Every structure is written in C-alpha cells, then in structure tokens.
Amino acid sequence: MSAEPAETALPPTQFVLFGALGDLAWRLVVPALFDLYLAGRLPKQFHLIGVDREITLERLAERLGDGVRRFSPRGAQAAAEWTQFTRCLSALPMDLMDAAAYASLRDALQGAQDDTVIRIYYLAVPPRLIAPVASGLAGVGLQQDPAHTRIVVEKPLGCDLQSFLAIDDTLHEHFAERQIYRMDHFLGKETVQNVLALRFANPIFEPIWNRRYIDHVAITVAEQLGVGHRAGYYETAGALRDMVQNHLLQLMCLVAMEPPVIYDADDIRNKKLDVLRACRRIRPEDVPAFAARGQYASGWLQGELVPAYRNEPGIAPDSTVETYAAVKLLVDNWRWQDVPFYLRTGKRLAQTVSEISIRFRDVPHNAFPAMTGVNSQPVRLVMQIQPQEGVIIKFIAKEPGSPLRLRPVDMHFSYAEAFERPSPSAYETLLYDLLAGDATLFMRSDQVQAAWELLMPIIETWLANPPPDFPNYAAGSWGPEAAELLVARDGRAWLTPTYLPQPRC
Ligand code: BG6
C-alpha cells in the first residue's frame, strides 16, 4: 500500500468570517470548512467568529447549519458532527462601516494568548466593504504580524482597472502582499490543478506544447444556468468581467505558462504573469475582430422554455449587459507566436461544460487516399474541467477490415474511474491552503492588474458602443453568430465540447 504524504498539523487558528450570515458564507465557505472538519483537516484549535450586523450565536449556528445540510456533500448525514462543530463558533454583531466597532473584535480575539495563533480575516462581503474592513482592522492594530495574519478577498475585485487599483491600494496600505489571499475558485478545482500535473509531470507533452505542433487552443466555460438571483451584481458585471477577467484567463495562463523551476507560490505566479504580459494588446479599433459578445433571448433548454435575460427578475428591460463573451488572444513569445487562444463563456448555453481543447496541427503530408477521411476530425487533447473530469486524446485510428478507412477515436482518462475517492470541492482545497499559508492557488495583485489591463480596451470599446443586436442568441444554443465569426475569420470553428460516457455504477 502506498502511504499518503502526511500533512503537517496546522497551527491554532482564529477565523473571522465577515458577512457570516450572507450567501457566500452559507453556500460555500462554511460547508467547505465543515468538510475539512469531517476529514480531520481543520486545525485542532479552531475558532470561527461570525461577524455580521445583527447576529447572535443561535442565528449564526442555525443559518450555517442550514447551509451545511444543503451544500456539504456529507452535511445532511452529519448532524452529530455539526453539533460538535458549533462548539467552535462565536458571533459578534458589528457595523462594518463603524471604525470604532473594531475594538470589540480586537477584544474578542485577544482571548488567545498563544503567539503561534494564525488570524484569518475572511471578507465574504460586497466589494464596497473591502476598504472599510481593511481600514477598520488596521485602525485597531489587527493587521500586524504579517507571519500570522491573513486577509481573504473574493471577486469581484473591481469592475475595471481603476476600481481594482483603488481596492488594492487600500489593501496594500494596511497589509503586505503576502498577507492578501485573493480567491479565484477555479484555481481550486482538481482538474484545473491537473493541467500543471499533466504538462509538467509527464515528459511526453512538453516537446509538442508549442507553435510547431499546436494549431490553436480553445477554452470553453459554458453554463446552462441563467443569471438566477444575482441580477444586482450581474447587471454591473457581465460575462467578460465575471468570468473572462479571472477564471478563463487563469486557465489560459496554466496552459501557456513556461515550466516552473519549483512548485511554489512565487514561481508559479511569476510564470503565469509572464503569459499575461506577453499577450498582445488589443487596439480599440481591433476589438470587433478580437472579441464578441452576446445576450440570451428566450429559448428551450432541457425541455423548458426559459425567459430572455431582459425578462429575468431585476434585469433592466433594455439591458446591454453581455451574458456571453468570446475573446481571441495572441501570446507574443517564442512558444506561442501566431497560435490563437480562443476563450468563450456564456450563460444559458446548450450544455454546462468547461474544457480546454488543444488542437494539434494537421499532418504535414497526408499519405492516405482522400476517401479514408483522415482529417475528418483533428487530433486534439481535451482537458475536461467539469462536470466530467478527465483528459481525452482524440486521434485517428484505422477501422477494422477493408477497404481502408480511418476514423477519429478517443483515449480517455477519467478521474472518477481512476481514483476511488471523490474530488474535494474547490473551496475545500483553497481553504485548506489558506489555513496552511500556501498562496500558490491564489491570485497575486500584479496578475489581477495585468488581467484588467489586457481586457480594458474591450471593456471600454463595448461601453462606448452599445450592442445594436441584443438579444442575439437563443437560450439553449451555443451562443451568438458573432462568436462563430470570430473563429471563422481565421478559418477555424469552435470545437464541440466532448463528453465522456458516464462511469458505470
Ligand atoms: C462565478 C461566477 O465566479 O463562477 C458565476 O460569478 C459562475 O457567474 C460561476 O456561474 C461558475 O462557477 P462554477 O464553479 O459553478 O463553474
């Protein structure tokens, strides 16, 4: 039996959860903490202080317990464990805008005299509260001791470059960069981390991972979900800011980065930053050739007629917010010169599927007769991010018998089949790393800034030129025609996402 690498015991931790009664704490943060608890991976001494405006311990435990039952995979069956977990909870009512109120937080935290205690301030709050909380903490000295103090912020980190810099400046005014953990939950997904394992733990891919063998890369993050109950946020964001600026660019960086010297936070993040820096700037006049946007009309999805975006609750009837974005990026370096990276994401699309498709070049000379169909499907490597998790190599094989016929086949690796245990949720992975002080899977300030810089010409051009044709794709389709054109202009087409057969039970 192979032994699991042992995890080092985590130091005692005070976890201050701002916005403890909010959606994020309820749906994602606490269910993941509870999963870590069930797996025996929380620090032995762990104290969660829930902070919110009108909060009592009873209300906190009830709200978080509800979230755990709904969203933690084992939560519904773990009532006794949840009761034990609630012993580490306490509640602190606070108005986060009131600087004087932070003294009560400092007093609540000072009970622990142990100077090895790690303090984590988790801001599960709207972005407008990031600056007041950071300043409030600093006002009572709670930001001190960088080795033992961490602050966590979630997206959206601004709505453009300028607003990001404003948030970041406030954070940096009080906290050192190594104390700041910026979440991008995509980076916690097992399959996303596997991109690095696939590329750099196997010698067979690196020699062909370049312009000589790769024709283009397509990254798709498609969702069947509509805007749901998030109208207020989404109307100020749209698909480009909500998904491309963070998740899709992060995926692209993992595909395009150079091999790290060592698997550590700085080296990996430096290499990713190099990719963003190497991306060719898009001039405003070139935006139509490099980006496409869309908004869903009503349409049929899984047998149901779903409303248009403009008819969703809370959405302006003339909204020009994009629910679909596609971008073409070129990376100006030796490895990737002239290899386009096509990124697309949208809501209310035909399938919920995220995958990275590496399309290899056609054979330089086709020795087979035309009717054998050798290029009926290109050779590609597909990294399936979700819902199916795996890697597929699509290649050409000879059909049995004669006459000679060639046909595309799949060779696949599936997580579910290869490993007996289920993958941890992205939040579980990231929260563990946060507790352990490993920032590798968190975004560094310069990366976020570079991502905003790259997309600003598109954001500004779209803002200045309202879309004349919205809504321009039907719910249940693969998006607007403009996105097809984006790749068709280069003589290419989006590759249909791939599905693995479901593992047999
Ligand atoms: C979030 C976006 O960051 O990611 C949502 O704000 C999106 O709009 C979600 O639905 C997708 O994440 P996942 O993990 O459900 O694929």
Residues whose N, C-alpha, C, O or C-beta is under 5 A from the ligand:
A	BS01	BG6	D242
